[in-house]
């Protein structure tokens, strides 16, 4: 599925997660700011904290 969205990335990811109810969400992370964000990134960090499914981060 390919779709262009112009909304907030965090909200869009969480909305798709809610619609499809996956067992796991896999995300790439490449942060540049702060200790936690250096590991996760801003969007990835928010999704990890707000998602209901398990989240697997890959670098």
Rosetta silent file (secondary structure, phi, psi, omega in degrees, C-alpha in Angstrom):
SEQUENCE: XXXXXXXXXXXXXXXXXXXXXXXXXXXXXXXXXXXXXXXXXXXXXXXXXXXXXXXXXXX
SCORE:     score description
SCORE:     0.000 S_00000001
   1 L     0.000  129.252  176.525    0.000    0.000    0.000 S_00000001
   2 L  -123.930  131.242 -178.662    1.378    3.406   -0.959 S_00000001
   3 L  -150.737  133.430  176.688   -0.230    6.622    0.167 S_00000001
   4 L   -91.912  124.648  178.873    1.014   10.200    0.361 S_00000001
   5 L  -124.839  151.072 -179.809   -0.015   11.951    3.557 S_00000001
   6 L  -119.029    9.537  178.731    0.683   15.465    4.730 S_00000001
   7 L   -85.169 -179.733  177.184   -0.402   15.072    8.341 S_00000001
   8 L   -60.144  128.729 -176.578    1.717   14.545   11.417 S_00000001
   9 H   -60.643  -40.186 -178.925    3.759   11.340   10.949 S_00000001
  10 H   -62.265  -49.955 -179.250    3.176   10.142   14.512 S_00000001
  11 H   -61.873  -39.378 -179.100   -0.591   10.509   14.281 S_00000001
  12 H   -66.405  -45.122  179.264   -0.687    8.829   10.865 S_00000001
  13 H   -61.089  -44.945 -179.102    1.385    5.825   11.993 S_00000001
  14 H   -68.336  -32.927  176.820   -0.766    5.365   15.090 S_00000001
  15 H   -67.143  -41.678  177.689   -3.964    5.680   13.044 S_00000001
  16 H   -66.322  -40.530  177.154   -2.794    2.953   10.635 S_00000001
  17 H   -59.830  -42.948  179.657   -1.771    0.803   13.604 S_00000001
  18 H   -65.011  -38.741 -177.777   -5.238    1.242   15.094 S_00000001
  19 H   -70.682  -40.811 -174.888   -6.954    0.376   11.784 S_00000001
  20 H   -93.847  -17.778 -179.279   -4.929   -2.773   11.013 S_00000001
  21 L    49.139   57.220 -179.461   -4.310   -3.962   14.615 S_00000001
  22 L   -72.898  161.773  174.385   -0.896   -5.529   13.889 S_00000001
  23 L   -76.675  -33.605 -177.525    0.980   -7.731   16.340 S_00000001
  24 E  -145.977  146.469  173.741    4.160   -5.722   15.748 S_00000001
  25 E  -113.976  127.650  179.127    5.177   -2.427   14.145 S_00000001
  26 E  -108.004  126.888 -178.002    8.663   -2.318   12.607 S_00000001
  27 E  -132.928  146.820  171.295   10.303    1.095   12.293 S_00000001
  28 E   -87.783  145.186 -179.184   13.673    2.404   11.266 S_00000001
  29 L  -128.654  134.960  177.282   15.307    4.843   13.690 S_00000001
  30 L  -153.294   79.087 -176.917   17.923    7.474   12.989 S_00000001
  31 L   -90.052  162.103 -178.865   17.896   10.210   15.624 S_00000001
  32 L  -132.736   -2.021 -172.948   20.273   13.123   15.994 S_00000001
  33 L  -129.831  130.096  174.868   19.296   14.949   19.234 S_00000001
  34 L    71.704  167.648 -176.139   19.698   13.998   22.901 S_00000001
  35 H   -65.671  -51.370 -178.864   20.500   10.644   24.478 S_00000001
  36 H   -70.463  -44.102 -179.346   17.146    8.906   23.894 S_00000001
  37 H   -66.870  -25.353  176.308   16.541   10.547   20.538 S_00000001
  38 H   -64.102  -29.983  179.195   20.053    9.552   19.450 S_00000001
  39 H   -88.243  -37.372 -171.629   18.884    5.952   19.757 S_00000001
  40 L  -110.857  -44.038 -171.192   15.296    6.259   18.541 S_00000001
  41 L    95.642  155.204 -174.044   14.500    9.543   16.805 S_00000001
  42 H   -61.883  -50.020 -179.589   11.559   11.839   17.562 S_00000001
  43 H   -66.801  -47.145 -179.132    8.840   10.034   15.592 S_00000001
  44 H   -60.313  -42.430  179.877   10.073    6.578   16.557 S_00000001
  45 H   -60.847  -44.939 -179.962   10.271    7.548   20.236 S_00000001
  46 H   -64.607  -40.876  179.658    6.681    8.813   20.235 S_00000001
  47 H   -65.775  -41.356  178.133    5.394    5.693   18.460 S_00000001
  48 H   -57.642  -41.772 -176.618    7.199    3.413   20.926 S_00000001
  49 H   -78.882  -26.555 -173.327    5.511    5.189   23.830 S_00000001
  50 H  -107.780  -14.884 -177.858    2.019    5.504   22.314 S_00000001
  51 L   -72.448  148.792  175.907    1.530    2.346   20.214 S_00000001
  52 L   -89.983  -23.998  177.291   -0.577   -0.504   21.532 S_00000001
  53 L   -84.844  165.510  172.343    1.320   -3.120   19.496 S_00000001
  54 E   -66.659  148.116  179.551    4.899   -4.157   20.109 S_00000001
  55 E  -123.455  124.467  176.532    7.393   -1.922   18.278 S_00000001
  56 E  -105.173  121.370  179.894   10.643   -3.256   16.807 S_00000001
  57 E   -99.717  133.042  175.966   13.228   -0.581   16.064 S_00000001
  58 E  -123.029  147.858  179.189   15.916   -1.224   13.459 S_00000001
  59 L  -114.529    0.000    0.000   18.871    0.948   12.617 S_00000001
